[in-house]
Amino acid sequence: MLEPFKERIYVTRPVFPTIEEVTEKLRDIWDSKWLTNNGPQHTMLEHELKNFLKVPYLSLFNNGTIALMVACQSLRLSGEVITTPFTFAATPHVLSWNNITPIFCDVDAATMNIDADKIESMITPHTTAILAVHVFGTPCDVEKIRDVADRYGLKVVYDAAHAFGVEIGGNGIGNFGDISMFSFHATKLYHTVEGGALVMKNEHVKQRIDLLKNFGIKNEEEVVMPGINGKLDEIRAAIGRIMLNYVEDERLKRIRLHAIYDEELADVDGVTLMPTCADNVKLNHQYYVVRIDEKIFGRSRDFVYDEFRKFNVFARKYFHPLCSEFTCYRQLNSSRAENLPVANVIGQQVLSLPMYGGLTEEHVRKICAILKSFRRRN
């Protein structure tokens, strides 16, 4: 008889630096008497992240959502932008905040990313860009997306909130598209408590972005464009510098946990595991996601989600409901269920299981045993 965990097992937990490391960095900040506006910690973190992510230019932000809003502004996007319904709410919201209509494209059944083969059919004379998401850190089909964008003169923006440290053929994931956004929220593999960044290949775009995130202020007496306040402060920048030293260790721990999940769940009928990527792709293993097929498993995803809680396992239904089902978007023609058949199936099946370095092998094996116990056999 399986017993509930004595303590709650959440879908993730933040990685914490030691209090001693934080205290040491705080002393540096107090000595500098510089709390925000491109201080030394901010400047050093931008440089260190640029090297870590293997990108030419990077601009730090106070969070990923503001960063993505500024990305749209910096590229002067307008009209319609093709995006995915299977993502966090911030993705379409940044379009709406820029007076852009999100056009939802169905997703690929294996990767759960935007279906690159269907993008072209969504393009209209009003389309200015493609906003794709590397869902759960699995890279989009960047070559097909670039090909479509080039043929139609569209910009490509990637929401890489899940993809910190992901690489394709040794190239950082931020090198694809015109701009990519990274989120440094506390629940991510790498964090600055709250924060984010935009990466880009063009120095002039970097300069424009830096102006936009600081009220459009060029110098003490010139404001050259209507900007916003998107700056990252010195305290969070300092924590980000510390956390860079933790990323690879945390990733290796998650690789091990991922392998145990795969081992335990590989032969469970009705449970689909995360997709395998090409050998040249380096993943970050930030999430572990399964899909529950009710017809085969005998229980719905929602049943599994609810029953898990009785065992003190707090999984998450990422991403349910679909963004296309939100009251603010469901009136769009592209939101109609018949236009998003794959996304609607996946939205009813997907479940994100606990994944963070603090879990033990025994934790993961027990979570898998609990999941398998839910299966109803004919």
Secondary structure, DSSP 4 states (H G I P E B T S, - for coil): -PPPPSS-EES-------HHHHHHHHHHHHHHT--SSS-HHHHHHHHHHHHHHT-SEEEEES-HHHHHHHHHHHTT--SEEEE-SSS-THHHHHHHHTT-EEEE--B-TTT-SB-TTTSGGG--TTEEEEEEE-GGGPPP-HHHHHHHHHHHT-EEEEE-TT-TT-EETTEEGGGSSSEEEEE--TTSSS--SS-EEEEES-HHHHHHHHHHTBTTEEETTEE-S---B-PPPHHHHHHHHHHTTTHHHHHHHHHHHHHHHHHHHTT-TTEEPPPPPPTTEEP----EEEEE-HHHHSS-HHHHHHHHHHTTEE-B-TT-S-GGGSTTTTTSGGGSGGG-HHHHHHHTTEEEEP--TT--HHHHHHHHHHHHHHPPP-
